Amino acid sequence: MSRPRAAARWVVALVVCLPLFALLGSGQFGSSVGTVSAFAGVRPLHGPQPTHDVLALGDSVPSGRSCDCDPFPVTYGAELSQRTGARVTVDNRAVSGLDTEGLMQQLQGPGMQDAVRRADIVLLTIGANDFGDHHDDVVTGACTQGNSDCVSDELSSLRSHLASVIDTIRALRGGQQTEILVTGYWNVFEDGAVAREEFGEAGLQQSLDLTVRANAVISAVSADTGARYVDLFAPFEESGRDVTSLVAADGDHPDAAGHQLIANALLDAWTPRPG
């Protein structure tokens, strides 16, 4: 999350008998293939089968970079279908390297606006890349030397940009019922064994301190805009497990276990009633 990431490509086959199609992301952010998937839950005994359209937005965490596995939006959709008996589609428009300003721009594209209008559930993970330019300052402690705070402007812009993103989503939905699930981060930079080797325990603690501050902003904006904040810091950092076992070899992105953990946290935070 600390450095720009190339756009991931995901094409997931439909589990139910629906045509397979792909949604191309905006060329402004590179050629990325949106994940489109459907899962058949247990049909209700009476009435039509309920449906949910899930849209995943954000950076390389939901895009699935560095993990040869299903990214968490796909797992979330499959398990949501199993829990509720609904037919669930997942459109993953996350772009590796995206920051909050980039997401604001991405939402202006006509294809993206149509995707938002279709989605009654939006998964949003964004903000870590807002701090990438200060990576070295943070982990070396230079960011907090004297009276300096090199990320104060970034925290302020994160607040305003994220609020604009959520407001835009709601405006595009036009008053339709929409659940927006906004995740925080376990670490905005590298973690686990990789972090300890690259910048030591002191540097790791500095990045964790910044993560706590960023998560506080994300949580506050979520509350102010009526979105639902989903904490990832506790499941990753306070579970008693070494975070190394939840991240890929780069120390920066979730591995398969990490993606499963995020999907579980989302489902635990909110699950619609079964149809």
NORLINNOR-V225831 format. One record per helix or strand of 2 or more residues. SS is the DSSP state (H for helix, E for strand). FROM is the first residue (numbers start at 1). LEN is the number of residues. If there is no record, write none. Layout:
# NORLINNOR-V225831
ss-><SS | SS>
from-><FROM | FROM>
len-><LEN | LEN>
This chain:
# NORLINNOR-V225831
ss-><E | H | E | E | H | H | E | H | H | E | H | H | H | E | H | E | H | H | H>
from-><23 | 27 | 33 | 51 | 60 | 72 | 87 | 100 | 110 | 121 | 128 | 142 | 152 | 179 | 192 | 228 | 233 | 243 | 256>
len-><2 | 3 | 7 | 8 | 4 | 13 | 6 | 7 | 9 | 5 | 12 | 3 | 22 | 5 | 34 | 3 | 5 | 4 | 14>
